[in-house]
Amino acid sequence: MLRFRQMRCLQKFAAVHSSVYNHFNQERSLYSRANFKLNRAAALTEWRGLGVS
C-alpha cells in the first residue's frame, strides 16, 4: 500500500486485480490436471477475446 501515492490509484488497482484474479484463479487442488488445463485454456481464450494482451 505504501507504493501507491494516492488511495484512488490503490483502489483502481485492487479492483482490476481482483477481477483478473477471480477470472484465472481456479482451485487447482480440486481438479484433475486435464480438467485444470481445459479450464485454464478457456479462461485464456476468453481473456484474449476481450482484446487484452
C-alpha positions, 0 to 999 in steps of 0.5 A, a space after each residue: 500500500 505504501 507504493 501507491 501515492 494516492 488511495 484512488 490509484 490503490 483502489 483502481 488497482 485492487 479492483 482490476 486485480 481482483 477481477 483478473 484474479 477471480 477470472 484465472 484463479 481456479 482451485 487447482 487442488 480440486 481438479 484433475 490436471 486435464 480438467 485444470 488445463 481445459 479450464 485454464 485454456 478457456 479462461 485464456 481464450 476468453 481473456 484474449 477475446 476481450 482484446 487484452 494482451 
